[in-house]
Every structure is written in C-alpha cells, then in structure tokens.
Amino acid sequence: MTPTQPLPPEVTRIRPSGGWRAVDLREVWRYRELLAFLTLRDIKLRYKQTALGVAWAVIQPLLNVVVATVFFGNLGGMAGRTGTDVPYALLTLAALVPWQLFSYALTQSSNSLVAEQRLITKVYFPRLIVPVASVLSGLVDVAVTLALLVVVMVAGPLLFGWPVVVPSAAVVAVPALVLFAVLAALAVGLWLAALNVQYRDIRYTIPFLTQFWLLATPVMYPAGIVQDARLRLVYGLNPMVGVVEGFRWALLGTAAPDWGMMGVSAAVVVALLTGGVFYFRRMEKTFADVV
C-alpha cells in the first residue's frame, strides 16, 4: 500500500500530536475502563504481600499524630498556639486526611510513566490515564483516615477527657476539598511525570520535595501563626495550606479559612494544572521512545 492510497475503513492511523494541544476528553472517556482497571490494580498492588495489608493506612497516620503531638505539640509548644479548644491531636489528624492523599498521589503520579514503560511502549492509549490512575488510587487513604478520625473523635472524650467535637454543617464541603487536593496533586504530578521521563534524577528529588512541602504546610502547626495579611497571601501559594485549613474547618468546626488565601491557592492549582496538561500533551509523543 503506497502512502497516497486511502486506508481501509478498519485501519486507524495514529500520529503523534504536534505543538501545544489540549486534552481530547472524549478520547480519555473512551478509555475509562482502562482508567478504572489501572486504579484498582494500583490499590491492590499497594498492599499485596504485606502482613498488615490495609491496616498500614491506619498505622501511618496514627504514628504521625503521636510523633507530632509529642515533638511539635508538647515539646514545641504548638498545642497552646492553636487558638481553639479542639485537641492538638485531632487538628493534626484532620490535616493528615488531605495530606496523605496529596503526598501519596504526588509520589506515585511522578513515577507512574516510568513504572508503566512496558505498557506505554506496546499499546496506544491516552498517556494521561497513567498519572490520573495513580492519583485516584490515593483516595483509599482519604476513606480510611476519615474513618479513623471519626473513631478518635468519639473515643477521645471517653479515653482522654477531650471536649466533644461535632462537625458543623460545613462538613458538606469535604468532597469539594478532596477534589481540591486531588487536582493539586495531579497539577504537580503531571509536570514531574513528564520531566521524569526525560530526566530520571527527578525521582530522587521527589522525597525531598515531599518533606519540604510537609514543613511548608500547616499539618503539625496552625496556619494562624502567619499573622501578616500580605504574608498569608504569599503563604497561600502553597495550595495545600487552603486544603488543610478547609478540612479542619469542615470536620472540626474551627474558624473558617482565610478565603483570600483560599482564592490564591485555587488560582495556583488552576494555573499549574492547565500548564501541566499542556506540557504533558506536548511531551506525550516522546514518551514511548524515551521511557
């Protein structure tokens, strides 16, 4: 068959896209079953051949709360600077709900393309599905940590004499805040996933980036320690600041987050996600050759 001859109806010619192009959402939707399969596979592989299985999703936040309470809350004096009657341990656990999702999703999505190199080099599908599946698999952490938070909220007054904490009507905002955290992780993960294909040393910077991001996020301390209004807007450039404060407000009934800071965080996520999607699409044509 010569190049000038038309292709038979049953043949589809796949060409790499050129330039800066948006995502074809209809094509991604056609591969939704692959997205679901990869997401469920990542969830199963995460706890496969482990003695405790899903219990690790409970042990990890519990240990983090204990460490934070001892070193930051008591020794560091943060427990007395929260500006609320809610126990420090509950404030930390509520912050860990979105943080564990963000941390896991960021790490997994950044390494997803390299981890799936055999699939990418042999089968055509929208490559965007790979990092998205890695991010969605982290939603298990949200469900488990939320359940753990409810147990601690109920058991705390009985075991430790904590004041009773009852979520307010703001709890309806939790799904939107979870979506916010997912989009934040995906926004950064798309950039790092595409860069990691070209520069493999990116994966060595991800643990450092995650640790630095944790310290820059008010997980183990209240965001209220940043008092200056101008600094708070700069602080809001970290999108997880707004997410963490939003979770504490929605689940524990603390003061409403700084909506100006939340607006800055939302704008950062939109900008990073838009740029990440276009950059990912631009580099997509090289993945199979380089990975």
C-alpha positions, 0 to 999 in steps of 0.5 A, spaced: 500 500 500 503 506 497 502 512 502 497 516 497 492 510 497 486 511 502 486 506 508 481 501 509 475 503 513 478 498 519 485 501 519 486 507 524 492 511 523 495 514 529 500 520 529 503 523 534 500 530 536 504 536 534 505 543 538 501 545 544 494 541 544 489 540 549 486 534 552 481 530 547 476 528 553 472 524 549 478 520 547 480 519 555 472 517 556 473 512 551 478 509 555 475 509 562 475 502 563 482 502 562 482 508 567 478 504 572 482 497 571 489 501 572 486 504 579 484 498 582 490 494 580 494 500 583 490 499 590 491 492 590 498 492 588 499 497 594 498 492 599 499 485 596 504 481 600 504 485 606 502 482 613 498 488 615 495 489 608 490 495 609 491 496 616 498 500 614 493 506 612 491 506 619 498 505 622 501 511 618 497 516 620 496 514 627 504 514 628 504 521 625 499 524 630 503 521 636 510 523 633 507 530 632 503 531 638 509 529 642 515 533 638 511 539 635 505 539 640 508 538 647 515 539 646 514 545 641 509 548 644 504 548 638 498 545 642 497 552 646 498 556 639 492 553 636 487 558 638 481 553 639 479 548 644 479 542 639 485 537 641 492 538 638 491 531 636 485 531 632 487 538 628 493 534 626 489 528 624 484 532 620 490 535 616 493 528 615 486 526 611 488 531 605 495 530 606 496 523 605 492 523 599 496 529 596 503 526 598 501 519 596 498 521 589 504 526 588 509 520 589 506 515 585 503 520 579 511 522 578 513 515 577 507 512 574 510 513 566 516 510 568 513 504 572 508 503 566 514 503 560 512 496 558 505 498 557 506 505 554 511 502 549 506 496 546 499 499 546 496 506 544 492 509 549 491 516 552 498 517 556 494 521 561 490 515 564 497 513 567 498 519 572 490 520 573 490 512 575 495 513 580 492 519 583 485 516 584 488 510 587 490 515 593 483 516 595 483 509 599 487 513 604 482 519 604 476 513 606 480 510 611 483 516 615 476 519 615 474 513 618 479 513 623 478 520 625 471 519 626 473 513 631 478 518 635 473 523 635 468 519 639 473 515 643 477 521 645 472 524 650 471 517 653 479 515 653 482 522 654 477 527 657 477 531 650 471 536 649 466 533 644 467 535 637 461 535 632 462 537 625 458 543 623 454 543 617 460 545 613 462 538 613 458 538 606 464 541 603 469 535 604 468 532 597 469 539 594 476 539 598 478 532 596 477 534 589 481 540 591 487 536 593 486 531 588 487 536 582 493 539 586 496 533 586 495 531 579 497 539 577 504 537 580 504 530 578 503 531 571 509 536 570 514 531 574 511 525 570 513 528 564 520 531 566 521 524 569 521 521 563 526 525 560 530 526 566 530 520 571 534 524 577 527 527 578 525 521 582 530 522 587 528 529 588 521 527 589 522 525 597 525 531 598 520 535 595 515 531 599 518 533 606 519 540 604 512 541 602 510 537 609 514 543 613 511 548 608 504 546 610 500 547 616 499 539 618 503 539 625 502 547 626 496 552 625 496 556 619 494 562 624 501 563 626 502 567 619 499 573 622 501 578 616 495 579 611 500 580 605 504 574 608 498 569 608 497 571 601 504 569 599 503 563 604 497 561 600 501 559 594 502 553 597 495 550 595 495 545 600 495 550 606 487 552 603 486 544 603 488 543 610 485 549 613 478 547 609 478 540 612 479 542 619 474 547 618 469 542 615 470 536 620 472 540 626 468 546 626 474 551 627 474 558 624 473 558 617 479 559 612 482 565 610 478 565 603 483 570 600 488 565 601 483 560 599 482 564 592 490 564 591 491 557 592 485 555 587 488 560 582 495 556 583 492 549 582 488 552 576 494 555 573 499 549 574 494 544 572 492 547 565 500 548 564 501 541 566 496 538 561 499 542 556 506 540 557 504 533 558 500 533 551 506 536 548 511 531 551 506 525 550 509 523 543 516 522 546 514 518 551 514 511 548 521 512 545 524 515 551 521 511 557 
